[in-house]
Amino acid sequence: SAAPVRPVEPRVQLIAPDGGPDTGGGFVTVTGEHFEAGGTYLCSVKNVGTFQAQYVDATTVRCVQEVPAHPVGGAQTELFELLHNFVPIVFDYGVPVYYTYHGACPASLCNGHGACVQGGCVCTDGYYGDDCELLAEAPAFAATALADARVYTDAPARGALVHARDAPAVTSGTAPFVWQFANADGSAASAPPV
């Protein structure tokens, strides 16, 4: 006699998108295998809520209500579950799926000098700050007294290097900079011994 055929258990593999703003919104698509037609499907974000879903095919279920807002706000990661007839569908290989909330974009919308990405500003070149509100200005330096510097000419291949005991003070400006030693001809050089 033939062994009984066991039904293949449905499994959740991933969700897309796997995150959104803490204010909620957006629709999630669940991908997996062996989803069954018929019955009631629900999407659930632990500690947030459960919302309606719809069977598409054996590998896809769509949450047809928008993701609810997170009650705490800010960045939070919560377990995501797909339920069929009010019973959670297991995760593929036992690996859970999570939905990550991120803070909402700042009201300033990055002051027109950047883009909001997952609740934070990514500033365009020349701007910085939480809301891209600050303009980076080229630094200006105080004069350095050559009496406080030493000239190295002991290695002909290196050329003459001037090494100040202390770097000149920055008098204004906000842009980051890197000190670079240079040969007499302006080409880059390694730092001289102290």
ZATORZA-106653 format. One record per residue (C-alpha): residue number from 1; chain; x, y, z. Coordinates in Angstrom, 3 decimals, always signed. Example, Ala and Ser with C-alpha at 12.3 -4.5 7.8 and 13.67 -1.06 7.14 Angstrom:
<recs>
- num, chaine, x, y, z
- 1, A, +12.300, -4.500, +7.800 $
- 2, A, +13.670, -1.060, +7.140 $
</recs>
This chain:
<recs>
- num, chaine, x, y, z
- 1, A, +0.000, +0.000, +0.000 $
- 2, A, +1.169, +3.543, -0.766 $
- 3, A, +2.144, +5.908, +2.024 $
- 4, A, -0.376, +8.673, +2.631 $
- 5, A, +0.427, +11.952, +0.924 $
- 6, A, +0.873, +14.753, +3.419 $
- 7, A, -0.186, +18.225, +2.304 $
- 8, A, +2.667, +20.675, +1.829 $
- 9, A, +2.644, +23.296, +4.529 $
- 10, A, +2.463, +26.938, +3.361 $
- 11, A, +5.483, +29.068, +4.277 $
- 12, A, +6.275, +32.788, +4.393 $
- 13, A, +9.632, +33.721, +2.834 $
- 14, A, +9.718, +37.538, +2.694 $
- 15, A, +7.713, +40.735, +2.651 $
- 16, A, +8.103, +43.822, +0.475 $
- 17, A, +8.532, +46.482, +1.500 $
- 18, A, +9.941, +45.311, +4.814 $
- 19, A, +9.614, +48.716, +6.454 $
- 20, A, +7.981, +52.119, +6.324 $
- 21, A, +7.313, +55.340, +8.249 $
- 22, A, +6.134, +55.186, +11.862 $
- 23, A, +3.021, +57.061, +10.729 $
- 24, A, +1.952, +53.930, +8.845 $
- 25, A, +0.710, +53.664, +5.291 $
- 26, A, +1.765, +51.629, +2.316 $
- 27, A, +0.826, +48.118, +1.293 $
- 28, A, +2.859, +44.969, +1.953 $
- 29, A, +3.179, +41.989, -0.409 $
- 30, A, +3.953, +38.630, +1.195 $
- 31, A, +5.931, +36.100, -0.834 $
- 32, A, +6.132, +32.427, +0.048 $
- 33, A, +5.004, +29.059, -1.180 $
- 34, A, +1.967, +26.794, -1.069 $
- 35, A, -0.518, +29.495, -0.086 $
- 36, A, -4.073, +28.139, -0.362 $
- 37, A, -6.967, +29.804, -2.146 $
- 38, A, -10.011, +30.536, -0.023 $
- 39, A, -10.402, +31.297, +3.634 $
- 40, A, -9.436, +34.473, +5.448 $
- 41, A, -5.972, +35.997, +5.192 $
- 42, A, -4.701, +38.621, +7.632 $
- 43, A, -1.420, +40.495, +7.933 $
- 44, A, -0.193, +41.169, +11.449 $
- 45, A, +2.522, +43.421, +12.833 $
- 46, A, +3.155, +42.400, +16.440 $
- 47, A, +2.442, +45.145, +19.000 $
- 48, A, +0.758, +47.212, +16.264 $
- 49, A, -2.242, +45.473, +14.737 $
- 50, A, -3.832, +43.073, +12.298 $
- 51, A, -5.203, +44.082, +8.913 $
- 52, A, -6.892, +42.525, +5.876 $
- 53, A, -5.023, +40.570, +3.201 $
- 54, A, -5.997, +38.927, -0.080 $
- 55, A, -4.823, +35.719, -1.754 $
- 56, A, -3.252, +36.370, -5.190 $
- 57, A, -1.737, +32.989, -6.049 $
- 58, A, +0.140, +30.080, -4.427 $
- 59, A, +3.227, +32.285, -3.889 $
- 60, A, +1.714, +35.737, -3.199 $
- 61, A, -0.655, +37.328, -0.685 $
- 62, A, -1.186, +41.121, -0.589 $
- 63, A, -2.098, +43.099, +2.481 $
- 64, A, -5.021, +45.146, +1.145 $
- 65, A, -5.188, +47.583, +4.037 $
- 66, A, -2.367, +50.020, +4.719 $
- 67, A, +0.145, +49.204, +7.441 $
- 68, A, -1.083, +50.784, +10.703 $
- 69, A, +0.877, +53.534, +12.446 $
- 70, A, +3.213, +52.398, +15.209 $
- 71, A, +1.791, +53.458, +18.605 $
- 72, A, +5.207, +54.340, +20.066 $
- 73, A, +6.627, +56.113, +16.999 $
- 74, A, +10.217, +56.377, +15.902 $
- 75, A, +12.388, +53.478, +14.797 $
- 76, A, +10.916, +50.117, +15.836 $
- 77, A, +11.276, +46.590, +14.428 $
- 78, A, +8.331, +44.247, +14.906 $
- 79, A, +7.572, +40.644, +14.013 $
- 80, A, +5.397, +40.326, +10.886 $
- 81, A, +3.007, +37.401, +10.507 $
- 82, A, +0.625, +36.178, +7.835 $
- 83, A, -2.437, +34.388, +9.172 $
- 84, A, -4.691, +32.027, +7.247 $
- 85, A, -8.023, +31.371, +8.934 $
- 86, A, -6.566, +33.084, +12.029 $
- 87, A, -3.622, +30.644, +12.307 $
- 88, A, -0.071, +31.974, +11.694 $
- 89, A, +1.676, +30.533, +8.639 $
- 90, A, +5.142, +29.227, +9.479 $
- 91, A, +8.282, +31.004, +8.315 $
- 92, A, +10.500, +29.396, +5.685 $
- 93, A, +13.336, +27.538, +7.452 $
- 94, A, +12.038, +28.926, +10.748 $
- 95, A, +13.504, +32.373, +9.969 $
- 96, A, +11.053, +35.069, +11.116 $
- 97, A, +10.180, +38.086, +8.986 $
- 98, A, +10.239, +41.589, +10.474 $
- 99, A, +8.719, +44.946, +9.546 $
- 100, A, +10.836, +47.969, +10.510 $
- 101, A, +9.271, +51.333, +11.248 $
- 102, A, +11.431, +54.414, +10.872 $
- 103, A, +10.817, +57.964, +12.035 $
- 104, A, +8.868, +60.246, +9.754 $
- 105, A, +10.707, +62.722, +7.573 $
- 106, A, +11.415, +66.078, +9.232 $
- 107, A, +8.797, +68.757, +8.629 $
- 108, A, +11.470, +70.856, +6.914 $
- 109, A, +11.841, +68.163, +4.216 $
- 110, A, +15.613, +68.597, +4.490 $
- 111, A, +15.343, +72.323, +3.676 $
- 112, A, +15.498, +71.587, -0.040 $
- 113, A, +19.153, +70.526, +0.326 $
- 114, A, +18.749, +66.763, +0.550 $
- 115, A, +16.420, +63.789, +0.379 $
- 116, A, +14.597, +62.048, +3.198 $
- 117, A, +15.600, +58.379, +3.368 $
- 118, A, +13.975, +56.189, +6.030 $
- 119, A, +13.190, +59.136, +8.244 $
- 120, A, +16.556, +60.908, +8.016 $
- 121, A, +18.054, +63.448, +5.650 $
- 122, A, +20.777, +62.539, +3.179 $
- 123, A, +22.226, +65.945, +2.366 $
- 124, A, +23.460, +67.103, -1.023 $
- 125, A, +27.118, +68.059, -1.319 $
- 126, A, +27.971, +71.203, +0.590 $
- 127, A, +25.209, +70.825, +3.228 $
- 128, A, +25.061, +68.965, +6.515 $
- 129, A, +23.069, +68.749, +9.763 $
- 130, A, +19.996, +66.761, +10.810 $
- 131, A, +17.814, +68.752, +8.387 $
- 132, A, +20.577, +69.773, +5.907 $
- 133, A, +20.243, +73.244, +7.389 $
- 134, A, +23.955, +74.003, +7.563 $
- 135, A, +26.143, +75.051, +4.641 $
- 136, A, +29.724, +73.821, +4.738 $
- 137, A, +32.116, +76.709, +4.172 $
- 138, A, +35.722, +76.320, +3.047 $
- 139, A, +38.101, +76.727, +5.992 $
- 140, A, +40.368, +79.745, +6.451 $
- 141, A, +43.578, +79.381, +8.443 $
- 142, A, +45.611, +81.654, +10.669 $
- 143, A, +49.138, +82.417, +9.430 $
- 144, A, +51.848, +80.044, +10.665 $
- 145, A, +55.128, +81.516, +11.847 $
- 146, A, +57.956, +79.892, +9.879 $
- 147, A, +60.131, +80.248, +13.001 $
- 148, A, +57.981, +77.482, +14.487 $
- 149, A, +58.600, +75.186, +11.511 $
- 150, A, +61.486, +72.915, +10.571 $
- 151, A, +62.716, +72.270, +7.029 $
- 152, A, +63.820, +68.739, +6.149 $
- 153, A, +66.235, +68.418, +3.226 $
- 154, A, +68.154, +65.345, +4.371 $
- 155, A, +66.646, +63.023, +1.767 $
- 156, A, +67.075, +64.389, -1.779 $
- 157, A, +64.298, +62.166, -3.127 $
- 158, A, +61.804, +63.747, -0.706 $
- 159, A, +62.667, +67.321, -1.496 $
- 160, A, +62.243, +70.051, +1.069 $
- 161, A, +59.406, +69.608, +3.545 $
- 162, A, +58.175, +72.160, +6.008 $
- 163, A, +56.836, +70.705, +9.232 $
- 164, A, +55.116, +72.955, +11.752 $
- 165, A, +54.956, +71.896, +15.386 $
- 166, A, +51.249, +72.745, +15.482 $
- 167, A, +48.798, +72.907, +12.604 $
- 168, A, +47.568, +76.431, +11.843 $
- 169, A, +44.370, +77.415, +13.638 $
- 170, A, +41.149, +77.391, +11.624 $
- 171, A, +39.703, +80.909, +11.819 $
- 172, A, +36.430, +80.287, +9.957 $
- 173, A, +34.600, +77.754, +7.849 $
- 174, A, +32.857, +74.475, +8.525 $
- 175, A, +33.922, +72.129, +5.717 $
- 176, A, +36.015, +69.147, +6.769 $
- 177, A, +39.628, +69.086, +5.601 $
- 178, A, +42.681, +66.841, +5.784 $
- 179, A, +46.227, +68.048, +6.392 $
- 180, A, +48.568, +66.858, +3.656 $
- 181, A, +52.320, +67.309, +3.608 $
- 182, A, +53.686, +68.462, +0.258 $
- 183, A, +57.027, +68.581, -1.505 $
- 184, A, +58.425, +71.910, -2.694 $
- 185, A, +56.849, +71.257, -6.115 $
- 186, A, +53.403, +70.759, -4.508 $
- 187, A, +53.261, +66.988, -4.955 $
- 188, A, +52.031, +64.881, -2.019 $
- 189, A, +54.651, +63.659, +0.450 $
- 190, A, +54.669, +61.433, +3.503 $
- 191, A, +54.932, +63.121, +6.886 $
- 192, A, +58.464, +63.927, +8.009 $
- 193, A, +59.824, +62.400, +11.225 $
- 194, A, +58.971, +64.320, +14.371 $
</recs>
